[in-house]
Amino acid sequence: MSRLSDSRISHLAHLIIDGLWKEDLADFPNEARALAETKSVLNEFFNREDELDEVVRGKIRSLSRPVPPGSREWDVLFRKYLEEEIRKRKR
């Protein structure tokens, strides 16, 4: 489940659709469908982000010694493991 509410996702989708239309970057013959697709893509994106976050936090927790969250070491490990997971999933 995404950490963003349906209301937030909807708000972002509206901003994206409105921005594309105002900048004359896209025309939507069916605005409701475009909005629904945008919401779907945003949900998928944030769900994957949450999934990656949980995997990376699990890797840090599984280390032989505890690494305090918020420490410089924790931040470095988080970025390193996140990049590794992203690379693994692109294959």
PDB file of N, CA, C and O in Angstrom:
ATOM      1  N   MET A   1       0.841  -1.180   0.000  1.00  0.00           N
ATOM      2  CA  MET A   1       0.000   0.000   0.000  1.00  0.00           C
ATOM      3  C   MET A   1       0.883   1.240   0.000  1.00  0.00           C
ATOM      4  O   MET A   1       1.852   1.332   0.753  1.00  0.00           O
ATOM      5  N   SER A   2       0.542   2.158  -0.830  1.00  0.00           N
ATOM      6  CA  SER A   2       1.322   3.383  -0.953  1.00  0.00           C
ATOM      7  C   SER A   2       1.183   4.244   0.298  1.00  0.00           C
ATOM      8  O   SER A   2       0.137   4.265   0.947  1.00  0.00           O
ATOM      9  N   ARG A   3       2.244   4.940   0.613  1.00  0.00           N
ATOM     10  CA  ARG A   3       2.189   5.823   1.778  1.00  0.00           C
ATOM     11  C   ARG A   3       1.388   7.086   1.487  1.00  0.00           C
ATOM     12  O   ARG A   3       1.122   7.875   2.395  1.00  0.00           O
ATOM     13  N   LEU A   4       1.002   7.283   0.229  1.00  0.00           N
ATOM     14  CA  LEU A   4       0.166   8.428  -0.134  1.00  0.00           C
ATOM     15  C   LEU A   4      -1.287   7.987  -0.201  1.00  0.00           C
ATOM     16  O   LEU A   4      -1.599   6.900  -0.688  1.00  0.00           O
ATOM     17  N   SER A   5      -2.158   8.835   0.290  1.00  0.00           N
ATOM     18  CA  SER A   5      -3.586   8.529   0.263  1.00  0.00           C
ATOM     19  C   SER A   5      -4.118   8.636  -1.169  1.00  0.00           C
ATOM     20  O   SER A   5      -3.483   9.221  -2.047  1.00  0.00           O
ATOM     21  N   ASP A   6      -5.292   8.057  -1.376  1.00  0.00           N
ATOM     22  CA  ASP A   6      -5.946   8.161  -2.689  1.00  0.00           C
ATOM     23  C   ASP A   6      -6.193   9.624  -3.044  1.00  0.00           C
ATOM     24  O   ASP A   6      -6.100  10.016  -4.207  1.00  0.00           O
ATOM     25  N   SER A   7      -6.502  10.410  -2.046  1.00  0.00           N
ATOM     26  CA  SER A   7      -6.755  11.829  -2.266  1.00  0.00           C
ATOM     27  C   SER A   7      -5.494  12.543  -2.767  1.00  0.00           C
ATOM     28  O   SER A   7      -5.573  13.384  -3.663  1.00  0.00           O
ATOM     29  N   ARG A   8      -4.338  12.211  -2.192  1.00  0.00           N
ATOM     30  CA  ARG A   8      -3.062  12.805  -2.627  1.00  0.00           C
ATOM     31  C   ARG A   8      -2.726  12.364  -4.056  1.00  0.00           C
ATOM     32  O   ARG A   8      -2.318  13.172  -4.890  1.00  0.00           O
ATOM     33  N   ILE A   9      -2.905  11.079  -4.314  1.00  0.00           N
ATOM     34  CA  ILE A   9      -2.640  10.547  -5.658  1.00  0.00           C
ATOM     35  C   ILE A   9      -3.538  11.257  -6.668  1.00  0.00           C
ATOM     36  O   ILE A   9      -3.085  11.648  -7.744  1.00  0.00           O
ATOM     37  N   SER A  10      -4.798  11.418  -6.320  1.00  0.00           N
ATOM     38  CA  SER A  10      -5.744  12.093  -7.207  1.00  0.00           C
ATOM     39  C   SER A  10      -5.310  13.538  -7.448  1.00  0.00           C
ATOM     40  O   SER A  10      -5.351  14.024  -8.578  1.00  0.00           O
ATOM     41  N   HIS A  11      -4.902  14.210  -6.394  1.00  0.00           N
ATOM     42  CA  HIS A  11      -4.457  15.608  -6.520  1.00  0.00           C
ATOM     43  C   HIS A  11      -3.251  15.699  -7.463  1.00  0.00           C
ATOM     44  O   HIS A  11      -3.211  16.561  -8.341  1.00  0.00           O
ATOM     45  N   LEU A  12      -2.264  14.801  -7.276  1.00  0.00           N
ATOM     46  CA  LEU A  12      -1.094  14.801  -8.159  1.00  0.00           C
ATOM     47  C   LEU A  12      -1.485  14.525  -9.607  1.00  0.00           C
ATOM     48  O   LEU A  12      -0.973  15.160 -10.528  1.00  0.00           O
ATOM     49  N   ALA A  13      -2.391  13.579  -9.799  1.00  0.00           N
ATOM     50  CA  ALA A  13      -2.832  13.248 -11.159  1.00  0.00           C
ATOM     51  C   ALA A  13      -3.495  14.455 -11.814  1.00  0.00           C
ATOM     52  O   ALA A  13      -3.247  14.739 -12.986  1.00  0.00           O
ATOM     53  N   HIS A  14      -4.324  15.156 -11.074  1.00  0.00           N
ATOM     54  CA  HIS A  14      -4.966  16.364 -11.613  1.00  0.00           C
ATOM     55  C   HIS A  14      -3.924  17.425 -11.973  1.00  0.00           C
ATOM     56  O   HIS A  14      -4.026  18.067 -13.018  1.00  0.00           O
ATOM     57  N   LEU A  15      -2.929  17.606 -11.115  1.00  0.00           N
ATOM     58  CA  LEU A  15      -1.874  18.577 -11.406  1.00  0.00           C
ATOM     59  C   LEU A  15      -1.124  18.215 -12.682  1.00  0.00           C
ATOM     60  O   LEU A  15      -0.814  19.087 -13.494  1.00  0.00           O
ATOM     61  N   ILE A  16      -0.835  16.939 -12.856  1.00  0.00           N
ATOM     62  CA  ILE A  16      -0.112  16.484 -14.050  1.00  0.00           C
ATOM     63  C   ILE A  16      -0.946  16.713 -15.303  1.00  0.00           C
ATOM     64  O   ILE A  16      -0.461  17.281 -16.282  1.00  0.00           O
ATOM     65  N   ILE A  17      -2.198  16.272 -15.273  1.00  0.00           N
ATOM     66  CA  ILE A  17      -3.079  16.428 -16.440  1.00  0.00           C
ATOM     67  C   ILE A  17      -3.275  17.907 -16.766  1.00  0.00           C
ATOM     68  O   ILE A  17      -3.185  18.309 -17.926  1.00  0.00           O
ATOM     69  N   ASP A  18      -3.544  18.718 -15.737  1.00  0.00           N
ATOM     70  CA  ASP A  18      -3.729  20.155 -15.950  1.00  0.00           C
ATOM     71  C   ASP A  18      -2.470  20.805 -16.502  1.00  0.00           C
ATOM     72  O   ASP A  18      -2.542  21.649 -17.395  1.00  0.00           O
ATOM     73  N   GLY A  19      -1.319  20.414 -15.973  1.00  0.00           N
ATOM     74  CA  GLY A  19      -0.054  20.972 -16.446  1.00  0.00           C
ATOM     75  C   GLY A  19       0.221  20.617 -17.892  1.00  0.00           C
ATOM     76  O   GLY A  19       0.656  21.468 -18.668  1.00  0.00           O
ATOM     77  N   LEU A  20      -0.026  19.373 -18.262  1.00  0.00           N
ATOM     78  CA  LEU A  20       0.177  18.959 -19.652  1.00  0.00           C
ATOM     79  C   LEU A  20      -0.746  19.725 -20.592  1.00  0.00           C
ATOM     80  O   LEU A  20      -0.343  20.128 -21.684  1.00  0.00           O
ATOM     81  N   TRP A  21      -1.978  19.921 -20.160  1.00  0.00           N
ATOM     82  CA  TRP A  21      -2.941  20.639 -20.996  1.00  0.00           C
ATOM     83  C   TRP A  21      -2.574  22.123 -21.100  1.00  0.00           C
ATOM     84  O   TRP A  21      -2.582  22.683 -22.197  1.00  0.00           O
ATOM     85  N   LYS A  22      -2.255  22.761 -19.978  1.00  0.00           N
ATOM     86  CA  LYS A  22      -1.929  24.200 -19.967  1.00  0.00           C
ATOM     87  C   LYS A  22      -0.676  24.505 -20.769  1.00  0.00           C
ATOM     88  O   LYS A  22      -0.593  25.549 -21.416  1.00  0.00           O
ATOM     89  N   GLU A  23       0.297  23.608 -20.733  1.00  0.00           N
ATOM     90  CA  GLU A  23       1.536  23.814 -21.485  1.00  0.00           C
ATOM     91  C   GLU A  23       1.394  23.358 -22.936  1.00  0.00           C
ATOM     92  O   GLU A  23       2.359  23.393 -23.699  1.00  0.00           O
ATOM     93  N   ASP A  24       0.199  22.935 -23.309  1.00  0.00           N
ATOM     94  CA  ASP A  24      -0.096  22.468 -24.661  1.00  0.00           C
ATOM     95  C   ASP A  24       0.831  21.321 -25.081  1.00  0.00           C
ATOM     96  O   ASP A  24       1.294  21.253 -26.219  1.00  0.00           O
ATOM     97  N   LEU A  25       1.083  20.427 -24.125  1.00  0.00           N
ATOM     98  CA  LEU A  25       1.926  19.271 -24.398  1.00  0.00           C
ATOM     99  C   LEU A  25       1.106  18.048 -24.771  1.00  0.00           C
ATOM    100  O   LEU A  25       1.629  17.089 -25.339  1.00  0.00           O
ATOM    101  N   ALA A  26      -0.181  18.084 -24.450  1.00  0.00           N
ATOM    102  CA  ALA A  26      -1.032  16.939 -24.757  1.00  0.00           C
ATOM    103  C   ALA A  26      -2.489  17.377 -24.805  1.00  0.00           C
ATOM    104  O   ALA A  26      -2.902  18.297 -24.099  1.00  0.00           O
ATOM    105  N   ASP A  27      -3.252  16.704 -25.645  1.00  0.00           N
ATOM    106  CA  ASP A  27      -4.705  16.865 -25.682  1.00  0.00           C
ATOM    107  C   ASP A  27      -5.298  15.529 -25.271  1.00  0.00           C
ATOM    108  O   ASP A  27      -4.779  14.473 -25.633  1.00  0.00           O
ATOM    109  N   PHE A  28      -6.374  15.577 -24.522  1.00  0.00           N
ATOM    110  CA  PHE A  28      -6.976  14.363 -24.017  1.00  0.00           C
ATOM    111  C   PHE A  28      -8.394  14.231 -24.546  1.00  0.00           C
ATOM    112  O   PHE A  28      -9.301  14.921 -24.079  1.00  0.00           O
ATOM    113  N   PRO A  29      -8.592  13.348 -25.520  1.00  0.00           N
ATOM    114  CA  PRO A  29      -9.945  13.160 -26.042  1.00  0.00           C
ATOM    115  C   PRO A  29     -10.883  12.626 -24.951  1.00  0.00           C
ATOM    116  O   PRO A  29     -12.087  12.881 -24.976  1.00  0.00           O
ATOM    117  N   ASN A  30     -10.314  11.885 -23.998  1.00  0.00           N
ATOM    118  CA  ASN A  30     -11.102  11.363 -22.895  1.00  0.00           C
ATOM    119  C   ASN A  30     -10.350  11.694 -21.601  1.00  0.00           C
ATOM    120  O   ASN A  30      -9.512  10.922 -21.135  1.00  0.00           O
ATOM    121  N   GLU A  31     -10.670  12.851 -21.041  1.00  0.00           N
ATOM    122  CA  GLU A  31      -9.931  13.327 -19.873  1.00  0.00           C
ATOM    123  C   GLU A  31     -10.086  12.391 -18.669  1.00  0.00           C
ATOM    124  O   GLU A  31      -9.147  12.204 -17.896  1.00  0.00           O
ATOM    125  N   ALA A  32     -11.263  11.816 -18.519  1.00  0.00           N
ATOM    126  CA  ALA A  32     -11.485  10.901 -17.393  1.00  0.00           C
ATOM    127  C   ALA A  32     -10.571   9.681 -17.496  1.00  0.00           C
ATOM    128  O   ALA A  32     -10.022   9.219 -16.495  1.00  0.00           O
ATOM    129  N   ARG A  33     -10.416   9.171 -18.707  1.00  0.00           N
ATOM    130  CA  ARG A  33      -9.532   8.011 -18.901  1.00  0.00           C
ATOM    131  C   ARG A  33      -8.072   8.399 -18.667  1.00  0.00           C
ATOM    132  O   ARG A  33      -7.316   7.643 -18.056  1.00  0.00           O
ATOM    133  N   ALA A  34      -7.676   9.578 -19.156  1.00  0.00           N
ATOM    134  CA  ALA A  34      -6.310  10.058 -18.947  1.00  0.00           C
ATOM    135  C   ALA A  34      -6.028  10.220 -17.453  1.00  0.00           C
ATOM    136  O   ALA A  34      -4.944   9.878 -16.981  1.00  0.00           O
ATOM    137  N   LEU A  35      -6.983  10.728 -16.731  1.00  0.00           N
ATOM    138  CA  LEU A  35      -6.848  10.912 -15.290  1.00  0.00           C
ATOM    139  C   LEU A  35      -6.732   9.555 -14.583  1.00  0.00           C
ATOM    140  O   LEU A  35      -5.896   9.383 -13.697  1.00  0.00           O
ATOM    141  N   ALA A  36      -7.565   8.608 -14.974  1.00  0.00           N
ATOM    142  CA  ALA A  36      -7.528   7.273 -14.379  1.00  0.00           C
ATOM    143  C   ALA A  36      -6.180   6.591 -14.646  1.00  0.00           C
ATOM    144  O   ALA A  36      -5.612   5.962 -13.753  1.00  0.00           O
ATOM    145  N   GLU A  37      -5.675   6.719 -15.870  1.00  0.00           N
ATOM    146  CA  GLU A  37      -4.381   6.118 -16.214  1.00  0.00           C
ATOM    147  C   GLU A  37      -3.251   6.777 -15.427  1.00  0.00           C
ATOM    148  O   GLU A  37      -2.334   6.098 -14.963  1.00  0.00           O
ATOM    149  N   THR A  38      -3.317   8.080 -15.280  1.00  0.00           N
ATOM    150  CA  THR A  38      -2.295   8.808 -14.526  1.00  0.00           C
ATOM    151  C   THR A  38      -2.305   8.360 -13.067  1.00  0.00           C
ATOM    152  O   THR A  38      -1.245   8.153 -12.476  1.00  0.00           O
ATOM    153  N   LYS A  39      -3.485   8.209 -12.487  1.00  0.00           N
ATOM    154  CA  LYS A  39      -3.593   7.731 -11.102  1.00  0.00           C
ATOM    155  C   LYS A  39      -3.007   6.329 -10.984  1.00  0.00           C
ATOM    156  O   LYS A  39      -2.304   6.024 -10.020  1.00  0.00           O
ATOM    157  N   SER A  40      -3.292   5.490 -11.954  1.00  0.00           N
ATOM    158  CA  SER A  40      -2.793   4.116 -11.930  1.00  0.00           C
ATOM    159  C   SER A  40      -1.262   4.086 -11.976  1.00  0.00           C
ATOM    160  O   SER A  40      -0.626   3.341 -11.230  1.00  0.00           O
ATOM    161  N   VAL A  41      -0.689   4.889 -12.845  1.00  0.00           N
ATOM    162  CA  VAL A  41       0.773   4.943 -12.967  1.00  0.00           C
ATOM    163  C   VAL A  41       1.396   5.479 -11.680  1.00  0.00           C
ATOM    164  O   VAL A  41       2.408   4.954 -11.216  1.00  0.00           O
ATOM    165  N   LEU A  42       0.804   6.510 -11.107  1.00  0.00           N
ATOM    166  CA  LEU A  42       1.324   7.062  -9.855  1.00  0.00           C
ATOM    167  C   LEU A  42       1.245   6.034  -8.730  1.00  0.00           C
ATOM    168  O   LEU A  42       2.192   5.891  -7.956  1.00  0.00           O
ATOM    169  N   ASN A  43       0.134   5.322  -8.631  1.00  0.00           N
ATOM    170  CA  ASN A  43       0.000   4.279  -7.607  1.00  0.00           C
ATOM    171  C   ASN A  43       1.062   3.209  -7.774  1.00  0.00           C
ATOM    172  O   ASN A  43       1.687   2.792  -6.798  1.00  0.00           O
ATOM    173  N   GLU A  44       1.268   2.766  -8.997  1.00  0.00           N
ATOM    174  CA  GLU A  44       2.272   1.738  -9.272  1.00  0.00           C
ATOM    175  C   GLU A  44       3.666   2.235  -8.886  1.00  0.00           C
ATOM    176  O   GLU A  44       4.443   1.508  -8.266  1.00  0.00           O
ATOM    177  N   PHE A  45       3.973   3.475  -9.257  1.00  0.00           N
ATOM    178  CA  PHE A  45       5.277   4.059  -8.945  1.00  0.00           C
ATOM    179  C   PHE A  45       5.507   4.102  -7.437  1.00  0.00           C
ATOM    180  O   PHE A  45       6.546   3.653  -6.953  1.00  0.00           O
ATOM    181  N   PHE A  46       4.547   4.639  -6.700  1.00  0.00           N
ATOM    182  CA  PHE A  46       4.725   4.774  -5.254  1.00  0.00           C
ATOM    183  C   PHE A  46       4.708   3.427  -4.544  1.00  0.00           C
ATOM    184  O   PHE A  46       5.384   3.263  -3.528  1.00  0.00           O
ATOM    185  N   ASN A  47       3.956   2.468  -5.052  1.00  0.00           N
ATOM    186  CA  ASN A  47       3.969   1.128  -4.458  1.00  0.00           C
ATOM    187  C   ASN A  47       5.331   0.458  -4.648  1.00  0.00           C
ATOM    188  O   ASN A  47       5.835  -0.198  -3.737  1.00  0.00           O
ATOM    189  N   ARG A  48       5.919   0.623  -5.823  1.00  0.00           N
ATOM    190  CA  ARG A  48       7.255   0.060  -6.063  1.00  0.00           C
ATOM    191  C   ARG A  48       8.293   0.759  -5.190  1.00  0.00           C
ATOM    192  O   ARG A  48       9.200   0.121  -4.654  1.00  0.00           O
ATOM    193  N   GLU A  49       8.149   2.062  -5.055  1.00  0.00           N
ATOM    194  CA  GLU A  49       9.067   2.812  -4.201  1.00  0.00           C
ATOM    195  C   GLU A  49       8.980   2.306  -2.757  1.00  0.00           C
ATOM    196  O   GLU A  49      10.004   2.121  -2.099  1.00  0.00           O
ATOM    197  N   ASP A  50       7.764   2.084  -2.271  1.00  0.00           N
ATOM    198  CA  ASP A  50       7.576   1.567  -0.914  1.00  0.00           C
ATOM    199  C   ASP A  50       8.169   0.171  -0.770  1.00  0.00           C
ATOM    200  O   ASP A  50       8.775  -0.152   0.251  1.00  0.00           O
ATOM    201  N   GLU A  51       7.991  -0.648  -1.795  1.00  0.00           N
ATOM    202  CA  GLU A  51       8.535  -2.005  -1.778  1.00  0.00           C
ATOM    203  C   GLU A  51      10.065  -1.968  -1.704  1.00  0.00           C
ATOM    204  O   GLU A  51      10.670  -2.690  -0.911  1.00  0.00           O
ATOM    205  N   LEU A  52      10.679  -1.130  -2.528  1.00  0.00           N
ATOM    206  CA  LEU A  52      12.134  -0.992  -2.508  1.00  0.00           C
ATOM    207  C   LEU A  52      12.608  -0.506  -1.146  1.00  0.00           C
ATOM    208  O   LEU A  52      13.601  -1.003  -0.615  1.00  0.00           O
ATOM    209  N   ASP A  53      11.910   0.452  -0.590  1.00  0.00           N
ATOM    210  CA  ASP A  53      12.257   1.004   0.709  1.00  0.00           C
ATOM    211  C   ASP A  53      12.274  -0.104   1.767  1.00  0.00           C
ATOM    212  O   ASP A  53      13.201  -0.184   2.574  1.00  0.00           O
ATOM    213  N   GLU A  54      11.265  -0.938   1.758  1.00  0.00           N
ATOM    214  CA  GLU A  54      11.177  -2.016   2.747  1.00  0.00           C
ATOM    215  C   GLU A  54      12.291  -3.048   2.560  1.00  0.00           C
ATOM    216  O   GLU A  54      12.860  -3.522   3.543  1.00  0.00           O
ATOM    217  N   VAL A  55      12.606  -3.397   1.321  1.00  0.00           N
ATOM    218  CA  VAL A  55      13.683  -4.352   1.044  1.00  0.00           C
ATOM    219  C   VAL A  55      15.014  -3.801   1.552  1.00  0.00           C
ATOM    220  O   VAL A  55      15.779  -4.509   2.206  1.00  0.00           O
ATOM    221  N   VAL A  56      15.282  -2.538   1.247  1.00  0.00           N
ATOM    222  CA  VAL A  56      16.548  -1.919   1.649  1.00  0.00           C
ATOM    223  C   VAL A  56      16.645  -1.821   3.168  1.00  0.00           C
ATOM    224  O   VAL A  56      17.695  -2.120   3.738  1.00  0.00           O
ATOM    225  N   ARG A  57      15.569  -1.410   3.829  1.00  0.00           N
ATOM    226  CA  ARG A  57      15.581  -1.331   5.293  1.00  0.00           C
ATOM    227  C   ARG A  57      15.799  -2.720   5.905  1.00  0.00           C
ATOM    228  O   ARG A  57      16.469  -2.851   6.929  1.00  0.00           O
ATOM    229  N   GLY A  58      15.239  -3.739   5.281  1.00  0.00           N
ATOM    230  CA  GLY A  58      15.442  -5.110   5.752  1.00  0.00           C
ATOM    231  C   GLY A  58      16.898  -5.537   5.647  1.00  0.00           C
ATOM    232  O   GLY A  58      17.419  -6.201   6.543  1.00  0.00           O
ATOM    233  N   LYS A  59      17.558  -5.159   4.556  1.00  0.00           N
ATOM    234  CA  LYS A  59      18.977  -5.479   4.396  1.00  0.00           C
ATOM    235  C   LYS A  59      19.803  -4.810   5.494  1.00  0.00           C
ATOM    236  O   LYS A  59      20.708  -5.423   6.060  1.00  0.00           O
ATOM    237  N   ILE A  60      19.488  -3.568   5.784  1.00  0.00           N
ATOM    238  CA  ILE A  60      20.241  -2.854   6.825  1.00  0.00           C
ATOM    239  C   ILE A  60      19.984  -3.501   8.188  1.00  0.00           C
ATOM    240  O   ILE A  60      20.911  -3.661   8.982  1.00  0.00           O
ATOM    241  N   ARG A  61      18.736  -3.870   8.458  1.00  0.00           N
ATOM    242  CA  ARG A  61      18.412  -4.525   9.737  1.00  0.00           C
ATOM    243  C   ARG A  61      19.109  -5.870   9.889  1.00  0.00           C
ATOM    244  O   ARG A  61      19.409  -6.293  11.006  1.00  0.00           O
ATOM    245  N   SER A  62      19.367  -6.544   8.771  1.00  0.00           N
ATOM    246  CA  SER A  62      19.943  -7.888   8.830  1.00  0.00           C
ATOM    247  C   SER A  62      21.465  -7.892   8.990  1.00  0.00           C
ATOM    248  O   SER A  62      22.068  -8.960   9.096  1.00  0.00           O
ATOM    249  N   LEU A  63      22.078  -6.736   9.008  1.00  0.00           N
ATOM    250  CA  LEU A  63      23.527  -6.683   9.191  1.00  0.00           C
ATOM    251  C   LEU A  63      23.901  -7.245  10.559  1.00  0.00           C
ATOM    252  O   LEU A  63      23.097  -7.217  11.491  1.00  0.00           O
ATOM    253  N   SER A  64      25.127  -7.754  10.673  1.00  0.00           N
ATOM    254  CA  SER A  64      25.555  -8.400  11.916  1.00  0.00           C
ATOM    255  C   SER A  64      25.607  -7.440  13.103  1.00  0.00           C
ATOM    256  O   SER A  64      25.493  -7.869  14.251  1.00  0.00           O
ATOM    257  N   ARG A  65      25.773  -6.178  12.841  1.00  0.00           N
ATOM    258  CA  ARG A  65      25.760  -5.194  13.932  1.00  0.00           C
ATOM    259  C   ARG A  65      24.724  -4.132  13.613  1.00  0.00           C
ATOM    260  O   ARG A  65      24.490  -3.818  12.446  1.00  0.00           O
ATOM    261  N   PRO A  66      24.109  -3.583  14.636  1.00  0.00           N
ATOM    262  CA  PRO A  66      23.076  -2.575  14.384  1.00  0.00           C
ATOM    263  C   PRO A  66      23.665  -1.267  13.842  1.00  0.00           C
ATOM    264  O   PRO A  66      24.716  -0.801  14.281  1.00  0.00           O
ATOM    265  N   VAL A  67      22.955  -0.704  12.883  1.00  0.00           N
ATOM    266  CA  VAL A  67      23.330   0.601  12.330  1.00  0.00           C
ATOM    267  C   VAL A  67      22.181   1.539  12.669  1.00  0.00           C
ATOM    268  O   VAL A  67      21.053   1.320  12.225  1.00  0.00           O
ATOM    269  N   PRO A  68      22.453   2.584  13.451  1.00  0.00           N
ATOM    270  CA  PRO A  68      21.363   3.466  13.882  1.00  0.00           C
ATOM    271  C   PRO A  68      20.745   4.246  12.717  1.00  0.00           C
ATOM    272  O   PRO A  68      21.456   4.890  11.945  1.00  0.00           O
ATOM    273  N   PRO A  69      19.413   4.182  12.599  1.00  0.00           N
ATOM    274  CA  PRO A  69      18.745   4.976  11.559  1.00  0.00           C
ATOM    275  C   PRO A  69      19.052   6.463  11.752  1.00  0.00           C
ATOM    276  O   PRO A  69      19.096   6.971  12.873  1.00  0.00           O
ATOM    277  N   GLY A  70      19.260   7.131  10.640  1.00  0.00           N
ATOM    278  CA  GLY A  70      19.559   8.563  10.691  1.00  0.00           C
ATOM    279  C   GLY A  70      21.044   8.868  10.767  1.00  0.00           C
ATOM    280  O   GLY A  70      21.456  10.015  10.596  1.00  0.00           O
ATOM    281  N   SER A  71      21.857   7.831  11.027  1.00  0.00           N
ATOM    282  CA  SER A  71      23.305   8.064  11.080  1.00  0.00           C
ATOM    283  C   SER A  71      23.848   8.188   9.659  1.00  0.00           C
ATOM    284  O   SER A  71      23.202   7.787   8.691  1.00  0.00           O
ATOM    285  N   ARG A  72      25.018   8.738   9.561  1.00  0.00           N
ATOM    286  CA  ARG A  72      25.660   8.882   8.245  1.00  0.00           C
ATOM    287  C   ARG A  72      25.844   7.508   7.606  1.00  0.00           C
ATOM    288  O   ARG A  72      25.583   7.329   6.417  1.00  0.00           O
ATOM    289  N   GLU A  73      26.295   6.539   8.403  1.00  0.00           N
ATOM    290  CA  GLU A  73      26.502   5.184   7.884  1.00  0.00           C
ATOM    291  C   GLU A  73      25.194   4.597   7.353  1.00  0.00           C
ATOM    292  O   GLU A  73      25.178   3.971   6.293  1.00  0.00           O
ATOM    293  N   TRP A  74      24.099   4.798   8.088  1.00  0.00           N
ATOM    294  CA  TRP A  74      22.798   4.282   7.668  1.00  0.00           C
ATOM    295  C   TRP A  74      22.407   4.901   6.324  1.00  0.00           C
ATOM    296  O   TRP A  74      21.950   4.203   5.420  1.00  0.00           O
ATOM    297  N   ASP A  75      22.590   6.213   6.204  1.00  0.00           N
ATOM    298  CA  ASP A  75      22.248   6.903   4.951  1.00  0.00           C
ATOM    299  C   ASP A  75      23.070   6.377   3.778  1.00  0.00           C
ATOM    300  O   ASP A  75      22.543   6.162   2.687  1.00  0.00           O
ATOM    301  N   VAL A  76      24.363   6.172   4.011  1.00  0.00           N
ATOM    302  CA  VAL A  76      25.241   5.656   2.945  1.00  0.00           C
ATOM    303  C   VAL A  76      24.808   4.250   2.543  1.00  0.00           C
ATOM    304  O   VAL A  76      24.712   3.946   1.354  1.00  0.00           O
ATOM    305  N   LEU A  77      24.547   3.394   3.528  1.00  0.00           N
ATOM    306  CA  LEU A  77      24.099   2.030   3.231  1.00  0.00           C
ATOM    307  C   LEU A  77      22.761   2.032   2.510  1.00  0.00           C
ATOM    308  O   LEU A  77      22.557   1.265   1.569  1.00  0.00           O
ATOM    309  N   PHE A  78      21.852   2.890   2.946  1.00  0.00           N
ATOM    310  CA  PHE A  78      20.539   2.957   2.303  1.00  0.00           C
ATOM    311  C   PHE A  78      20.687   3.293   0.825  1.00  0.00           C
ATOM    312  O   PHE A  78      20.107   2.622  -0.029  1.00  0.00           O
ATOM    313  N   ARG A  79      21.463   4.333   0.522  1.00  0.00           N
ATOM    314  CA  ARG A  79      21.657   4.714  -0.890  1.00  0.00           C
ATOM    315  C   ARG A  79      22.317   3.595  -1.683  1.00  0.00           C
ATOM    316  O   ARG A  79      21.919   3.305  -2.812  1.00  0.00           O
ATOM    317  N   LYS A  80      23.335   2.965  -1.081  1.00  0.00           N
ATOM    318  CA  LYS A  80      24.052   1.878  -1.767  1.00  0.00           C
ATOM    319  C   LYS A  80      23.115   0.713  -2.070  1.00  0.00           C
ATOM    320  O   LYS A  80      23.056   0.240  -3.205  1.00  0.00           O
ATOM    321  N   TYR A  81      22.386   0.254  -1.062  1.00  0.00           N
ATOM    322  CA  TYR A  81      21.489  -0.883  -1.256  1.00  0.00           C
ATOM    323  C   TYR A  81      20.330  -0.531  -2.191  1.00  0.00           C
ATOM    324  O   TYR A  81      19.879  -1.375  -2.965  1.00  0.00           O
ATOM    325  N   LEU A  82      19.853   0.698  -2.122  1.00  0.00           N
ATOM    326  CA  LEU A  82      18.780   1.121  -3.019  1.00  0.00           C
ATOM    327  C   LEU A  82      19.253   1.084  -4.470  1.00  0.00           C
ATOM    328  O   LEU A  82      18.541   0.582  -5.339  1.00  0.00           O
ATOM    329  N   GLU A  83      20.432   1.605  -4.735  1.00  0.00           N
ATOM    330  CA  GLU A  83      20.978   1.570  -6.098  1.00  0.00           C
ATOM    331  C   GLU A  83      21.148   0.131  -6.578  1.00  0.00           C
ATOM    332  O   GLU A  83      20.868  -0.176  -7.737  1.00  0.00           O
ATOM    333  N   GLU A  84      21.609  -0.756  -5.687  1.00  0.00           N
ATOM    334  CA  GLU A  84      21.768  -2.169  -6.061  1.00  0.00           C
ATOM    335  C   GLU A  84      20.422  -2.796  -6.428  1.00  0.00           C
ATOM    336  O   GLU A  84      20.314  -3.501  -7.430  1.00  0.00           O
ATOM    337  N   GLU A  85      19.408  -2.537  -5.618  1.00  0.00           N
ATOM    338  CA  GLU A  85      18.075  -3.090  -5.881  1.00  0.00           C
ATOM    339  C   GLU A  85      17.506  -2.558  -7.195  1.00  0.00           C
ATOM    340  O   GLU A  85      16.909  -3.311  -7.964  1.00  0.00           O
ATOM    341  N   ILE A  86      17.688  -1.289  -7.447  1.00  0.00           N
ATOM    342  CA  ILE A  86      17.186  -0.696  -8.694  1.00  0.00           C
ATOM    343  C   ILE A  86      17.880  -1.339  -9.890  1.00  0.00           C
ATOM    344  O   ILE A  86      17.236  -1.683 -10.882  1.00  0.00           O
ATOM    345  N   ARG A  87      19.197  -1.499  -9.788  1.00  0.00           N
ATOM    346  CA  ARG A  87      19.942  -2.146 -10.881  1.00  0.00           C
ATOM    347  C   ARG A  87      19.478  -3.580 -11.097  1.00  0.00           C
ATOM    348  O   ARG A  87      19.321  -4.016 -12.237  1.00  0.00           O
ATOM    349  N   LYS A  88      19.256  -4.318 -10.007  1.00  0.00           N
ATOM    350  CA  LYS A  88      18.795  -5.710 -10.105  1.00  0.00           C
ATOM    351  C   LYS A  88      17.450  -5.793 -10.829  1.00  0.00           C
ATOM    352  O   LYS A  88      17.230  -6.694 -11.639  1.00  0.00           O
ATOM    353  N   ARG A  89      16.581  -4.877 -10.544  1.00  0.00           N
ATOM    354  CA  ARG A  89      15.215  -4.935 -11.086  1.00  0.00           C
ATOM    355  C   ARG A  89      15.134  -4.440 -12.526  1.00  0.00           C
ATOM    356  O   ARG A  89      14.137  -4.694 -13.202  1.00  0.00           O
ATOM    357  N   LYS A  90      16.146  -3.749 -13.004  1.00  0.00           N
ATOM    358  CA  LYS A  90      16.144  -3.263 -14.398  1.00  0.00           C
ATOM    359  C   LYS A  90      16.479  -4.371 -15.372  1.00  0.00           C
ATOM    360  O   LYS A  90      16.203  -4.255 -16.566  1.00  0.00           O
ATOM    361  N   ARG A  91      17.066  -5.431 -14.882  1.00  0.00           N
ATOM    362  CA  ARG A  91      17.484  -6.535 -15.763  1.00  0.00           C
ATOM    363  C   ARG A  91      16.321  -7.290 -16.304  1.00  0.00           C
ATOM    364  O   ARG A  91      16.502  -8.245 -17.059  1.00  0.00           O
TER     365      ARG A  91
END
